């Protein structure tokens, strides 16, 4: 679609009739959303924005891992395509892709997954990957970056096929008998969060400690004064000084 409000909302609206694996791509979102319903709008034709509707993941217990699978897939595309020229692409738990080091560090992609009520377990997962915006001299949310800001000259639509291919590969792994463990290991290798001191802001409370592991369902394991807690939802702030 040339323009829509939200690709996630569009797929959620047709989830009961849409085919498994349906992908919706747009050049412009007028009501793009992130976690906690944060608004995100970019100029038309600059960034890659898409959503996918998924059902066959090897079991309903694997639905929470879709966000991790897409984040790992995008990290792999960026690393394979651009190497060290853009810095190092990493996953910030739970749903961001960051560039660390390099000429323009910051958040380069955000992911949002939504569970859909229905007779079959269904999830819609969307991503906004900053390709051409924000660039130098553009106002943008704090901490945001783009491939253009690193000096990459790329059209957003040129990344569609590589991202979908990489995501499909990760979904095949996820659906395999030991898929969750294989995905966990891949996420750990690409994580910007594990090993850092973090503050986790949850709906009802806040905790601070060291992020030490990922649970098999994708939860973040945080060590707070020797006691481990598993966090399945929350905003994470990296507290330890690093290179991002």
Secondary structure as a PSIPRED ss2 file (coil, helix, strand):
# PSIPRED VFORMAT (PSIPRED V4.0)

   1 X C   1.000  0.000  0.000
   2 X C   1.000  0.000  0.000
   3 X C   1.000  0.000  0.000
   4 X E   0.000  0.000  1.000
   5 X C   1.000  0.000  0.000
   6 X C   1.000  0.000  0.000
   7 X H   0.000  1.000  0.000
   8 X H   0.000  1.000  0.000
   9 X H   0.000  1.000  0.000
  10 X H   0.000  1.000  0.000
  11 X H   0.000  1.000  0.000
  12 X H   0.000  1.000  0.000
  13 X H   0.000  1.000  0.000
  14 X C   1.000  0.000  0.000
  15 X C   1.000  0.000  0.000
  16 X C   1.000  0.000  0.000
  17 X C   1.000  0.000  0.000
  18 X C   1.000  0.000  0.000
  19 X C   1.000  0.000  0.000
  20 X C   1.000  0.000  0.000
  21 X C   1.000  0.000  0.000
  22 X C   1.000  0.000  0.000
  23 X E   0.000  0.000  1.000
  24 X E   0.000  0.000  1.000
  25 X E   0.000  0.000  1.000
  26 X E   0.000  0.000  1.000
  27 X C   1.000  0.000  0.000
  28 X C   1.000  0.000  0.000
  29 X E   0.000  0.000  1.000
  30 X C   1.000  0.000  0.000
  31 X C   1.000  0.000  0.000
  32 X C   1.000  0.000  0.000
  33 X E   0.000  0.000  1.000
  34 X C   1.000  0.000  0.000
  35 X H   0.000  1.000  0.000
  36 X H   0.000  1.000  0.000
  37 X H   0.000  1.000  0.000
  38 X C   1.000  0.000  0.000
  39 X E   0.000  0.000  1.000
  40 X C   1.000  0.000  0.000
  41 X C   1.000  0.000  0.000
  42 X C   1.000  0.000  0.000
  43 X C   1.000  0.000  0.000
  44 X C   1.000  0.000  0.000
  45 X C   1.000  0.000  0.000
  46 X C   1.000  0.000  0.000
  47 X C   1.000  0.000  0.000
  48 X E   0.000  0.000  1.000
  49 X E   0.000  0.000  1.000
  50 X E   0.000  0.000  1.000
  51 X E   0.000  0.000  1.000
  52 X E   0.000  0.000  1.000
  53 X E   0.000  0.000  1.000
  54 X E   0.000  0.000  1.000
  55 X C   1.000  0.000  0.000
  56 X C   1.000  0.000  0.000
  57 X C   1.000  0.000  0.000
  58 X C   1.000  0.000  0.000
  59 X C   1.000  0.000  0.000
  60 X H   0.000  1.000  0.000
  61 X H   0.000  1.000  0.000
  62 X H   0.000  1.000  0.000
  63 X H   0.000  1.000  0.000
  64 X H   0.000  1.000  0.000
  65 X H   0.000  1.000  0.000
  66 X H   0.000  1.000  0.000
  67 X H   0.000  1.000  0.000
  68 X H   0.000  1.000  0.000
  69 X H   0.000  1.000  0.000
  70 X H   0.000  1.000  0.000
  71 X H   0.000  1.000  0.000
  72 X H   0.000  1.000  0.000
  73 X H   0.000  1.000  0.000
  74 X H   0.000  1.000  0.000
  75 X H   0.000  1.000  0.000
  76 X H   0.000  1.000  0.000
  77 X H   0.000  1.000  0.000
  78 X H   0.000  1.000  0.000
  79 X H   0.000  1.000  0.000
  80 X H   0.000  1.000  0.000
  81 X H   0.000  1.000  0.000
  82 X H   0.000  1.000  0.000
  83 X H   0.000  1.000  0.000
  84 X H   0.000  1.000  0.000
  85 X H   0.000  1.000  0.000
  86 X H   0.000  1.000  0.000
  87 X C   1.000  0.000  0.000
  88 X E   0.000  0.000  1.000
  89 X E   0.000  0.000  1.000
  90 X E   0.000  0.000  1.000
  91 X E   0.000  0.000  1.000
  92 X E   0.000  0.000  1.000
  93 X C   1.000  0.000  0.000
  94 X C   1.000  0.000  0.000
  95 X C   1.000  0.000  0.000
  96 X E   0.000  0.000  1.000
  97 X E   0.000  0.000  1.000
  98 X E   0.000  0.000  1.000
  99 X E   0.000  0.000  1.000
 100 X E   0.000  0.000  1.000
 101 X C   1.000  0.000  0.000
 102 X C   1.000  0.000  0.000
 103 X C   1.000  0.000  0.000
 104 X C   1.000  0.000  0.000
 105 X C   1.000  0.000  0.000
 106 X E   0.000  0.000  1.000
 107 X E   0.000  0.000  1.000
 108 X E   0.000  0.000  1.000
 109 X E   0.000  0.000  1.000
 110 X E   0.000  0.000  1.000
 111 X E   0.000  0.000  1.000
 112 X E   0.000  0.000  1.000
 113 X E   0.000  0.000  1.000
 114 X E   0.000  0.000  1.000
 115 X E   0.000  0.000  1.000
 116 X E   0.000  0.000  1.000
 117 X C   1.000  0.000  0.000
 118 X C   1.000  0.000  0.000
 119 X C   1.000  0.000  0.000
 120 X C   1.000  0.000  0.000
 121 X C   1.000  0.000  0.000
 122 X E   0.000  0.000  1.000
 123 X E   0.000  0.000  1.000
 124 X E   0.000  0.000  1.000
 125 X E   0.000  0.000  1.000
 126 X E   0.000  0.000  1.000
 127 X E   0.000  0.000  1.000
 128 X E   0.000  0.000  1.000
 129 X E   0.000  0.000  1.000
 130 X C   1.000  0.000  0.000
 131 X C   1.000  0.000  0.000
 132 X C   1.000  0.000  0.000
 133 X C   1.000  0.000  0.000
 134 X C   1.000  0.000  0.000
 135 X C   1.000  0.000  0.000
 136 X C   1.000  0.000  0.000
 137 X C   1.000  0.000  0.000
 138 X C   1.000  0.000  0.000
 139 X C   1.000  0.000  0.000
 140 X C   1.000  0.000  0.000
 141 X C   1.000  0.000  0.000
 142 X C   1.000  0.000  0.000
 143 X C   1.000  0.000  0.000
 144 X E   0.000  0.000  1.000
 145 X C   1.000  0.000  0.000
 146 X C   1.000  0.000  0.000
 147 X C   1.000  0.000  0.000
 148 X H   0.000  1.000  0.000
 149 X H   0.000  1.000  0.000
 150 X H   0.000  1.000  0.000
 151 X C   1.000  0.000  0.000
 152 X C   1.000  0.000  0.000
 153 X C   1.000  0.000  0.000
 154 X C   1.000  0.000  0.000
 155 X C   1.000  0.000  0.000
 156 X H   0.000  1.000  0.000
 157 X H   0.000  1.000  0.000
 158 X H   0.000  1.000  0.000
 159 X H   0.000  1.000  0.000
 160 X H   0.000  1.000  0.000
 161 X H   0.000  1.000  0.000
 162 X H   0.000  1.000  0.000
 163 X H   0.000  1.000  0.000
 164 X H   0.000  1.000  0.000
 165 X H   0.000  1.000  0.000
 166 X H   0.000  1.000  0.000
 167 X H   0.000  1.000  0.000
 168 X H   0.000  1.000  0.000
 169 X H   0.000  1.000  0.000
 170 X H   0.000  1.000  0.000
 171 X H   0.000  1.000  0.000
 172 X H   0.000  1.000  0.000
 173 X H   0.000  1.000  0.000
 174 X H   0.000  1.000  0.000
 175 X H   0.000  1.000  0.000
 176 X C   1.000  0.000  0.000
 177 X C   1.000  0.000  0.000
 178 X C   1.000  0.000  0.000
 179 X H   0.000  1.000  0.000
 180 X H   0.000  1.000  0.000
 181 X H   0.000  1.000  0.000
 182 X H   0.000  1.000  0.000
 183 X H   0.000  1.000  0.000
 184 X H   0.000  1.000  0.000
 185 X H   0.000  1.000  0.000
 186 X H   0.000  1.000  0.000
 187 X H   0.000  1.000  0.000
 188 X H   0.000  1.000  0.000
 189 X H   0.000  1.000  0.000
 190 X C   1.000  0.000  0.000
 191 X E   0.000  0.000  1.000
 192 X C   1.000  0.000  0.000
 193 X C   1.000  0.000  0.000
 194 X C   1.000  0.000  0.000
 195 X C   1.000  0.000  0.000
 196 X C   1.000  0.000  0.000
 197 X E   0.000  0.000  1.000
 198 X E   0.000  0.000  1.000
 199 X E   0.000  0.000  1.000
 200 X E   0.000  0.000  1.000
 201 X E   0.000  0.000  1.000
 202 X C   1.000  0.000  0.000
 203 X C   1.000  0.000  0.000
 204 X C   1.000  0.000  0.000
 205 X C   1.000  0.000  0.000
 206 X E   0.000  0.000  1.000
 207 X E   0.000  0.000  1.000
 208 X E   0.000  0.000  1.000
 209 X E   0.000  0.000  1.000
 210 X E   0.000  0.000  1.000
 211 X E   0.000  0.000  1.000
 212 X E   0.000  0.000  1.000
 213 X E   0.000  0.000  1.000
 214 X E   0.000  0.000  1.000
 215 X C   1.000  0.000  0.000
 216 X C   1.000  0.000  0.000
 217 X C   1.000  0.000  0.000
 218 X C   1.000  0.000  0.000
 219 X C   1.000  0.000  0.000
 220 X E   0.000  0.000  1.000
 221 X E   0.000  0.000  1.000
 222 X E   0.000  0.000  1.000
 223 X E   0.000  0.000  1.000
 224 X E   0.000  0.000  1.000
 225 X C   1.000  0.000  0.000
 226 X C   1.000  0.000  0.000
 227 X E   0.000  0.000  1.000
 228 X E   0.000  0.000  1.000
 229 X E   0.000  0.000  1.000
 230 X E   0.000  0.000  1.000
 231 X E   0.000  0.000  1.000
 232 X C   1.000  0.000  0.000
 233 X C   1.000  0.000  0.000
 234 X C   1.000  0.000  0.000
 235 X E   0.000  0.000  1.000
 236 X E   0.000  0.000  1.000
 237 X E   0.000  0.000  1.000
 238 X E   0.000  0.000  1.000
 239 X C   1.000  0.000  0.000
 240 X C   1.000  0.000  0.000
 241 X C   1.000  0.000  0.000
 242 X C   1.000  0.000  0.000
 243 X C   1.000  0.000  0.000
 244 X C   1.000  0.000  0.000
